[in-house]
Amino acid sequence: MNDYEARRQEKIKKNQALLAGLDIKPIVPKAERGKPPPKKRKLTEATAPSRTSARIASAPVKQSYNEDELSKPIALPRSAPKKQKTQPSSNVEVEESLVPAKNVDEIQAGWTDWKSSAAPPTRDGSSQVFKFDDYPDFRPNKSPEEMLREGCFGGSYFRPLKSRKLGIVVQDDWRELPSEWIEGLNVERFLTNPDYDPDVNKSKVSCGQSIEEWEAAGWISHEHDVRGWFQWYARFFQGRRCEDDDRQVSRWKKCVGETGRWRRMLLKKYMQLGVREVFDDGADEDAPEVSPVMHQTCHHWAFEVRQDDLDAYWASVGR
């Protein structure tokens, strides 16, 4: 130890001795004098969180489908479907919720007050794709009738629907479907089932969201089709044209169009499982089954994977 360190240690000892001689006590706040030390809280059970996330708070409540449960129409704020930028400097556009701009009576009248203004679609003999002259990029390969007869939406698409936006219960609108589409079909099981039945679906699985969730998300254009996508497709297929057509076609393209999300994901599943032929998908007990949920989801969007689609995908990945 050098001289500097020795002097330092000696000085520390002197200061410690000086403080001990002064008998200095710690300062206690006046408000706490005479009080016993606080006890630690013992948690006997879990407590509920004091904050709730916006996602949980905005989740739609479970709906009742009692046909007698009618509520008074609510006041509808005036709004129109449009897009706005989140920030002036941002290039990301967010679609606003589709809030009805008309009163309820006008909206209800508009659901049936339309006439066919477009020619029926034609169907390609080999690919089975439907072609619409005025929307050449809209190419589903399932008709609304085929979707209903094969099984879709758990058989509950046309059940009595409580619209929170309109404040009414919508029912019996399945009767506007062409009679030949539902001839011989068990309406109670395939159309108006109050409960979602996965056994009704073509792939025998549950998938997708309820109409109530679609409404809460702002995907329903009440002035045109209160039940959403499939109701729009059924009317479009019959020749109705409206202001919501571009939006619905765009949604279809993003889901199951040539580069649609669900279409690409399903075809990728075929490749991952090494399945090169559509009919091999679950054909026997030893054959791999390619995602029934994705198959049913695509079916709900009027698309079914065909051999040409699968061949083109395998070719695109160079295998």
C-alpha positions in Angstrom: 0.0 0.0 0.0 1.5 3.3 -1.0 1.5 6.4 1.2 -1.5 8.0 -0.5 -3.7 4.9 0.0 -2.6 4.6 3.7 -3.5 8.3 4.4 -6.9 7.8 2.7 -7.8 4.7 4.8 -6.8 6.6 8.0 -9.0 9.6 7.1 -12.0 7.2 6.4 -11.6 5.7 9.9 -11.5 9.1 11.6 -14.7 10.2 9.8 -16.5 7.0 10.8 -15.5 7.5 14.5 -16.7 11.1 14.4 -20.1 10.2 13.0 -20.5 7.4 15.6 -19.8 10.0 18.4 -22.4 12.4 17.2 -25.2 9.7 17.5 -27.2 11.0 14.5 -30.6 9.2 14.0 -32.4 8.9 10.7 -35.1 11.5 10.0 -38.7 10.2 10.1 -41.5 12.2 8.4 -43.8 13.8 11.0 -46.9 12.1 9.5 -45.4 8.7 10.0 -44.1 9.2 13.6 -45.6 6.6 16.0 -47.0 4.4 13.2 -46.0 0.8 13.0 -44.1 -0.2 9.8 -46.4 -1.0 6.9 -47.2 -4.6 6.4 -46.8 -6.3 3.1 -50.1 -7.0 1.3 -50.9 -10.6 0.9 -52.6 -11.4 -2.4 -55.1 -14.2 -1.7 -56.7 -14.2 -5.2 -56.1 -12.8 -8.6 -57.4 -9.3 -9.2 -59.0 -8.1 -12.4 -56.9 -5.8 -14.5 -57.7 -2.1 -14.2 -57.3 -1.5 -17.9 -59.0 -3.1 -20.8 -57.5 -3.3 -24.3 -59.4 -1.5 -27.1 -59.5 -4.8 -29.0 -61.4 -6.6 -26.2 -63.6 -3.6 -25.6 -64.7 -3.4 -29.2 -65.3 -7.1 -29.7 -68.9 -7.7 -30.8 -71.2 -9.3 -28.2 -72.8 -12.6 -28.9 -76.0 -12.0 -30.8 -79.5 -13.3 -30.2 -81.4 -14.6 -33.2 -84.9 -14.6 -31.7 -87.1 -13.6 -34.5 -89.4 -11.7 -32.1 -86.5 -9.6 -30.9 -86.9 -6.3 -32.8 -85.5 -3.0 -31.7 -86.2 0.5 -32.7 -84.3 1.9 -35.6 -81.3 3.9 -34.5 -80.3 7.3 -35.8 -77.7 6.9 -38.6 -74.9 9.4 -38.9 -74.3 10.7 -42.4 -71.2 9.3 -43.9 -70.0 7.8 -47.2 -67.5 5.0 -48.0 -64.2 6.7 -48.6 -60.5 6.4 -47.9 -58.4 8.8 -45.9 -54.7 9.0 -45.2 -53.6 8.4 -41.7 -51.1 11.3 -41.8 -50.4 13.9 -44.5 -46.9 12.4 -45.0 -48.1 8.8 -45.1 -48.9 6.8 -48.2 -50.9 4.2 -46.2 -54.6 4.5 -46.8 -57.2 3.3 -44.4 -60.7 2.4 -45.4 -63.4 4.0 -43.3 -66.2 2.0 -41.8 -69.2 1.9 -44.1 -71.8 3.8 -42.2 -75.3 4.0 -43.7 -76.2 7.5 -45.1 -79.9 6.9 -45.6 -82.7 6.1 -43.2 -83.7 2.6 -42.5 -86.8 2.5 -44.6 -84.9 3.7 -47.7 -82.2 1.2 -47.1 -84.6 -1.7 -46.8 -86.5 -0.7 -49.9 -83.2 -0.6 -51.9 -82.4 -4.2 -51.1 -85.2 -5.4 -53.5 -85.8 -2.3 -55.7 -83.3 -3.2 -58.4 -83.5 -4.6 -61.9 -80.9 -6.6 -63.8 -78.8 -4.4 -66.0 -76.0 -6.7 -67.1 -75.8 -9.8 -69.3 -75.5 -13.2 -67.5 -71.9 -14.4 -67.2 -70.5 -17.0 -69.5 -68.5 -20.1 -68.3 -65.3 -21.4 -69.8 -65.8 -25.1 -70.6 -62.3 -26.3 -69.4 -61.5 -24.1 -66.4 -65.2 -23.6 -65.4 -64.4 -19.9 -64.7 -67.2 -17.4 -64.9 -66.6 -14.4 -67.1 -68.4 -11.1 -66.7 -68.2 -8.7 -69.7 -68.0 -5.6 -67.5 -65.7 -7.0 -64.9 -63.1 -9.2 -66.8 -60.8 -9.4 -63.7 -63.6 -11.0 -61.6 -63.3 -14.7 -62.4 -64.9 -17.0 -59.8 -65.3 -20.6 -60.6 -68.3 -21.3 -58.3 -71.8 -20.0 -58.9 -73.9 -19.0 -55.9 -76.2 -22.0 -56.6 -73.2 -24.4 -56.5 -72.0 -22.8 -53.2 -75.4 -23.3 -51.5 -75.9 -26.8 -52.8 -72.4 -28.0 -51.9 -72.6 -26.4 -48.4 -71.3 -23.0 -47.2 -71.4 -20.7 -44.2 -72.4 -23.5 -41.8 -76.0 -23.3 -43.3 -76.6 -20.2 -41.3 -76.0 -17.4 -43.8 -79.7 -16.4 -44.1 -80.7 -16.9 -40.4 -82.5 -14.0 -38.8 -79.9 -11.3 -38.5 -79.8 -8.6 -35.8 -78.0 -5.6 -37.4 -76.5 -3.4 -34.7 -76.0 -0.6 -37.2 -79.6 -0.5 -38.4 -81.2 -1.6 -35.2 -83.5 -4.1 -36.9 -83.7 -7.9 -37.4 -83.4 -8.9 -41.0 -85.1 -12.2 -42.0 -86.7 -14.1 -44.8 -84.5 -12.4 -47.4 -83.5 -15.8 -48.7 -86.8 -15.9 -50.5 -85.4 -13.5 -53.2 -83.0 -16.2 -54.4 -84.1 -17.7 -57.7 -86.3 -20.7 -57.1 -84.1 -23.0 -59.3 -81.1 -22.3 -57.0 -82.7 -23.8 -54.0 -85.2 -26.3 -55.5 -85.1 -29.5 -53.4 -82.7 -27.9 -50.9 -83.4 -28.2 -47.1 -83.8 -24.5 -46.3 -83.8 -24.9 -42.6 -80.4 -26.8 -42.7 -78.6 -25.1 -45.6 -79.8 -21.5 -45.4 -81.5 -20.5 -42.2 -80.0 -22.7 -39.5 -79.8 -20.6 -36.3 -76.6 -22.3 -35.4 -73.4 -22.6 -37.5 -73.2 -26.3 -38.4 -69.8 -27.3 -39.8 -71.2 -30.6 -41.1 -73.2 -28.6 -43.7 -70.0 -27.1 -45.2 -68.5 -28.9 -48.2 -65.2 -29.5 -46.2 -67.0 -30.3 -42.9 -65.1 -27.7 -41.0 -65.7 -24.3 -39.3 -64.1 -21.2 -40.8 -64.6 -17.5 -41.3 -66.2 -14.8 -39.2 -69.8 -14.1 -38.5 -71.8 -11.4 -40.3 -71.9 -9.5 -36.9 -68.1 -9.5 -36.9 -68.1 -8.3 -40.5 -70.5 -5.5 -39.6 -68.4 -4.5 -36.6 -65.3 -4.4 -38.8 -67.0 -2.0 -41.3 -67.1 -4.5 -44.2 -70.9 -4.3 -44.7 -72.4 -1.8 -47.1 -75.8 -1.7 -45.6 -77.3 0.3 -48.4 -76.6 -2.5 -50.8 -76.2 -5.9 -49.1 -76.9 -6.1 -45.3 -75.5 -9.7 -45.2 -72.3 -8.8 -47.0 -70.2 -10.6 -49.6 -72.3 -13.6 -50.7 -75.5 -11.6 -50.9 -73.7 -9.1 -53.1 -72.4 -12.0 -55.3 -75.8 -13.6 -55.7 -77.3 -10.3 -56.8 -74.3 -9.4 -59.0 -74.5 -12.9 -60.6 -78.2 -12.1 -61.5 -77.2 -8.8 -63.2 -77.6 -6.2 -60.6 -74.9 -3.5 -60.7 -74.4 -0.9 -57.9 -71.8 1.5 -56.4 -70.4 -1.2 -54.2 -69.3 -3.5 -57.1 -65.7 -2.2 -57.4 -65.1 -2.7 -53.7 -66.4 -6.2 -53.5 -64.5 -7.3 -56.6 -61.4 -5.8 -55.1 -61.9 -7.8 -51.9 -62.4 -11.0 -54.0 -59.2 -10.4 -55.8 -57.3 -9.9 -52.6 -58.6 -13.2 -51.2 -58.8 -15.6 -54.1 -57.8 -13.7 -57.3 -54.7 -14.7 -59.3 -52.5 -13.3 -56.5 -55.0 -13.6 -53.7 -53.8 -14.4 -50.2 -56.0 -17.5 -49.5 -55.5 -18.9 -53.0 -51.7 -18.6 -52.7 -51.6 -20.1 -49.2 -53.7 -23.1 -50.3 -51.6 -23.8 -53.4 -48.5 -23.5 -51.2 -49.9 -26.1 -48.9 -50.3 -28.5 -51.9 -46.6 -28.0 -52.7 -45.4 -28.4 -49.1 -47.2 -31.8 -48.9 -46.0 -32.8 -52.3 -49.5 -33.2 -53.7 -49.6 -32.6 -57.5 -53.1 -33.7 -58.4 -56.3 -32.2 -56.9 -58.2 -35.5 -56.7 -55.4 -37.0 -54.6 -56.3 -34.6 -51.8 -57.7 -37.0 -49.2 -58.8 -39.5 -51.9 -57.9 -42.4 -49.6 -56.7 -43.0 -46.1 -53.0 -42.8 -47.0 -53.3 -39.6 -49.1 -52.4 -36.3 -47.4 -55.3 -34.0 -46.7 -54.6 -30.4 -47.8 -56.0 -27.8 -45.3 -59.8 -28.3 -45.3 -60.2 -24.9 -43.6 -58.4 -23.1 -46.4 -60.5 -25.1 -48.9 -63.7 -24.0 -47.2 -62.5 -20.4 -46.9 -61.8 -20.3 -50.7 -65.2 -21.9 -51.3 -66.9 -19.1 -49.4 -65.3 -16.7 -51.8 -66.6 -18.7 -54.9 -63.3 -20.3 -55.7 -62.2 -23.9 -55.8 -58.7 -25.2 -56.7 -58.7 -26.9 -60.1 -56.0 -29.0 -61.7 -55.0 -26.2 -64.0 -54.5 -23.9 -61.1 -52.3 -26.5 -59.3 -50.3 -27.3 -62.4 -49.6 -23.6 -63.0 -48.4 -23.1 -59.4 -46.0 -26.1 -59.5 -44.7 -24.7 -62.8 -44.2 -21.2 -61.3 -42.0 -22.6 -58.5 -39.9 -24.5 -61.0 -40.6 -28.0 -59.7 
